[in-house]
Amino acid sequence: MREELIRVLNMVKEGTIEIDEAADLIEAFFDTKTEDIKKSKSKRKLVIKVDSAKGDKVNVKIPLGLIKIAKAMIPLGLAQQGTNMSKEQIDQIIEAIENINFDEFEGENIVDVDSEDGDVVKIYIE
């Protein structure tokens, strides 16, 4: 957290972002951090499972809290890259991420593939 705060402050110092943009980034980061602490008890995960016909197996579990932290870091990463995206465009990306309702996918397969050659891919919320 301290590292991100220093990055934001350095971007203000270098003139990469304005003070109000820095305040928005810091506020978003702290809001997300507080939400993640409150929701960490649920421990929901995005699960990706792949079983290939050849016997290869992949089992990935990504805590949903990481997705929320990534949301707070998007503007910081874009600003550091010197993107030409406007604040409105960045806000639209963040809003789209915020509007994902993971509850509606819980217990259901988001992706469910069974290929002819026996490969199986499943993505769901656990």
Disulfide bonds with the S-S distance in Angstrom:
none
